[in-house]
């Protein structure tokens, strides 16, 4: 497959992905996290003030704000109560987002669209970079198959449209790995500089990219231990030189982080910055301790947290280290948020502890079943080849040789193992998106395994007619059943994804009950993030409903879209009358059985709704009832 045709095919796949994302994003209401991220980006860009959304780094939010600012030029109000009040909890950012988007005379839908367009472009860039890397290292067939998995992934099609940091994290891990592997192969000062800048950019995309540090450490150790024909003294000298340059890479990264944060908080008053930091740290400590006590009966390490906060505040007080102090504040907030967990609906149960099976199960039901089967086939093919060799002597030497000869694939496995390991043991289970950064590497490994099984054939030199026939059979006929099977699985994969359009966020595969019933397994950003509010408006208009009560979870705004037709409702207000709509996330959380030790107020359980059945749905994530008047 020559390069021009391969590039053309890749362009077609990315164009198809773009059309699916851009057309479906128009009718999706603002999701829950976007209501905080979009105003925060405008705060950094137009006010150079970092008081909003400190728990996430700025780069994705800046890109979204830059796109919307160029196209829309909205009014960003700074005379609002949420902007002026000292930050004592996380809710000021959502309150400011509501005022900015829906109550300041701005066209909310235009701001949302242009902000999301930047995210779509980031997703397409990630796809092209993944394709280009795979083509250069594994060939055109592997690259195209990898890109096909990426372009038709419901998870990327869903989250690649939203102003959130998960796809940015996937980009960060990919560019971080590419630049670091290039440095290991050629540790020139030019590659040190590139790797350092890329490391800094990656850390500005999502705080989970801090895992690049242990990943780099593992890769450095594996690299120096598997170099052939080196005496001990030479190995120690070269490894020390590499390690010294890796430290320099980290220092360059810190300079990049400082520069971007310095821009984003240039007009953020120092005294206000310090008070906000103290308020956020106190709030997060309280929330984390409450969650840990609920889950385990013990609180977090107060002395350790106090020392961390003290160091962070000292960094903020020094003008030279203040940008790094703000970055460190966000890192502290993010890690404590992860440690504290979140209320999780999972297989009919509500818990705050998290589940070890959560991410493996969610991957099995949220990605197309055809991909899971292809992954299983690739794994079985690799295992069969290893067992077929029947050489189990000196296994440590064989592992060393495999790592040395297949260092890229070893790197992919390292990222997957480290990221999944930390995600599985953490109690924060609110969406498959939290392991999304590993998906490109999983796709590449599956594509490599499938292509190697189908196309990597030993062709012998033919000296007679029988040899020629054997070669023709090995090259064209023997792989044919496998090619047909893979082709049919790819058709199934594409059809399964297209059938879910435009409801990619709510996608579950056939094993998970499909788009209509996947909510029975897990909700939140797996199914209902508030994206169907505008579709509820269409339902209300088409059915000529004059008044509807709505229990809504998400970033949309009832008054902005419905005017006086919709009234906010919640369980404690008592039974609603007439038309009533409720987000799946709200309903399942209220109806779920409680895990041991988890509490829910009786007035929040929607007992008055249990005896009724919905008469309709807006999209898939909002149930609609016709209750007695």
URPEFEN-V572306 format. One record per backbone hydrogen bond with DSSP energy under -0.5 kcal/mol. NH is the residue of the N-H (numbers start at 1). CO is the residue of the C=O. If there is no record, write none. Layout:
# URPEFEN-V572306
nh & co
NH & CO
NH & CO
This chain:
# URPEFEN-V572306
nh & co
6 & 2
7 & 3
8 & 4
9 & 5
10 & 6
11 & 7
12 & 8
13 & 9
14 & 10
15 & 11
16 & 12
17 & 13
18 & 14
19 & 15
20 & 16
21 & 17
22 & 18
23 & 19
24 & 20
25 & 21
26 & 22
27 & 24
28 & 25
29 & 27
29 & 531
32 & 529
35 & 31
35 & 32
36 & 33
37 & 33
38 & 34
40 & 36
41 & 37
42 & 38
43 & 39
44 & 40
45 & 41
46 & 42
47 & 42
47 & 43
48 & 43
49 & 43
56 & 53
59 & 204
62 & 58
63 & 59
64 & 60
65 & 61
66 & 62
67 & 63
68 & 64
69 & 65
70 & 66
71 & 67
72 & 68
73 & 68
73 & 69
76 & 74
77 & 75
84 & 80
85 & 81
88 & 86
93 & 90
95 & 91
96 & 92
97 & 93
98 & 94
99 & 95
100 & 96
101 & 97
102 & 98
103 & 98
103 & 99
108 & 106
111 & 107
112 & 108
113 & 109
114 & 110
115 & 111
116 & 112
117 & 113
118 & 114
119 & 115
120 & 116
121 & 117
122 & 118
123 & 119
124 & 120
125 & 121
126 & 122
127 & 123
128 & 124
129 & 125
130 & 126
131 & 127
132 & 128
133 & 129
134 & 130
135 & 131
136 & 132
137 & 133
138 & 134
139 & 134
139 & 135
143 & 139
144 & 140
145 & 141
146 & 142
147 & 143
148 & 144
149 & 145
150 & 146
151 & 147
152 & 148
153 & 150
154 & 152
157 & 153
158 & 154
159 & 155
160 & 156
161 & 158
162 & 159
164 & 162
169 & 165
170 & 166
171 & 167
172 & 168
173 & 169
174 & 170
175 & 171
176 & 172
177 & 173
178 & 174
179 & 175
180 & 176
181 & 177
182 & 178
183 & 179
184 & 180
185 & 181
186 & 182
188 & 186
192 & 188
193 & 189
194 & 190
195 & 191
196 & 192
197 & 193
198 & 194
199 & 195
200 & 196
201 & 197
202 & 198
203 & 199
204 & 200
204 & 201
205 & 202
206 & 202
209 & 206
210 & 207
211 & 208
212 & 209
213 & 210
215 & 211
216 & 212
217 & 213
218 & 214
219 & 215
220 & 216
221 & 217
222 & 218
223 & 219
224 & 220
225 & 221
226 & 222
227 & 224
235 & 231
236 & 232
237 & 233
238 & 234
239 & 235
240 & 236
241 & 237
242 & 238
243 & 239
244 & 240
245 & 241
246 & 242
247 & 243
248 & 244
249 & 245
250 & 246
251 & 247
252 & 248
253 & 249
254 & 250
255 & 251
256 & 252
257 & 253
258 & 254
259 & 255
260 & 256
261 & 257
262 & 258
263 & 259
264 & 260
265 & 261
266 & 263
267 & 48
268 & 265
269 & 267
273 & 269
274 & 270
275 & 271
276 & 272
277 & 273
278 & 274
279 & 275
280 & 276
281 & 277
282 & 278
283 & 279
284 & 280
285 & 281
286 & 282
287 & 283
288 & 284
289 & 285
290 & 286
291 & 287
292 & 288
293 & 289
294 & 290
295 & 291
296 & 292
297 & 292
297 & 293
298 & 292
302 & 300
305 & 301
306 & 302
307 & 303
308 & 304
309 & 305
310 & 306
311 & 307
312 & 308
313 & 309
314 & 310
315 & 311
316 & 312
317 & 313
318 & 314
318 & 315
319 & 317
322 & 318
325 & 321
326 & 322
327 & 323
328 & 324
329 & 325
330 & 326
331 & 327
332 & 328
333 & 329
334 & 330
335 & 331
336 & 332
337 & 333
338 & 334
339 & 335
340 & 336
341 & 337
342 & 427
344 & 351
346 & 344
346 & 349
347 & 521
349 & 346
350 & 593
351 & 344
351 & 349
358 & 355
361 & 357
362 & 358
363 & 359
364 & 360
365 & 361
366 & 362
367 & 363
371 & 368
372 & 368
373 & 369
374 & 370
375 & 371
376 & 372
377 & 373
378 & 374
379 & 375
380 & 376
381 & 377
382 & 378
383 & 379
384 & 380
385 & 381
386 & 382
387 & 383
388 & 384
389 & 385
389 & 386
390 & 386
390 & 387
392 & 390
395 & 392
397 & 394
398 & 394
399 & 395
400 & 396
401 & 397
402 & 398
403 & 399
404 & 400
405 & 401
406 & 402
407 & 404
410 & 406
411 & 407
412 & 408
413 & 409
414 & 410
415 & 411
416 & 412
417 & 413
418 & 414
419 & 415
420 & 416
421 & 417
422 & 418
423 & 419
424 & 420
425 & 421
426 & 422
429 & 427
430 & 428
434 & 431
435 & 432
436 & 433
438 & 435
439 & 436
441 & 438
442 & 438
443 & 439
444 & 440
445 & 441
446 & 442
447 & 443
448 & 444
449 & 445
450 & 446
451 & 447
452 & 448
453 & 449
454 & 450
455 & 451
456 & 451
456 & 452
457 & 455
459 & 457
460 & 458
462 & 460
468 & 464
469 & 465
470 & 466
471 & 467
472 & 468
473 & 469
474 & 470
475 & 471
476 & 472
477 & 472
477 & 473
478 & 473
480 & 477
481 & 477
483 & 479
484 & 480
485 & 481
486 & 482
487 & 483
488 & 484
489 & 485
490 & 486
491 & 487
492 & 488
493 & 489
494 & 490
495 & 491
496 & 492
497 & 493
498 & 494
499 & 495
500 & 496
500 & 497
501 & 497
501 & 498
503 & 500
504 & 502
507 & 504
509 & 365
512 & 509
513 & 510
514 & 509
517 & 513
518 & 514
520 & 517
521 & 518
522 & 518
523 & 345
525 & 430
526 & 523
527 & 524
528 & 524
533 & 530
536 & 532
537 & 533
538 & 534
539 & 535
540 & 536
541 & 537
542 & 538
543 & 539
544 & 541
545 & 540
546 & 544
548 & 565
549 & 579
550 & 567
551 & 581
552 & 550
555 & 30
556 & 30
561 & 557
562 & 558
563 & 558
563 & 559
565 & 562
567 & 548
569 & 550
573 & 570
574 & 571
578 & 628
579 & 547
580 & 625
581 & 549
582 & 623
583 & 551
584 & 621
587 & 583
588 & 584
589 & 585
590 & 586
591 & 587
592 & 588
593 & 348
595 & 350
598 & 595
604 & 601
605 & 602
609 & 606
610 & 606
610 & 607
612 & 609
615 & 624
616 & 624
618 & 622
619 & 617
621 & 618
622 & 618
623 & 582
624 & 616
625 & 580
627 & 578
627 & 625
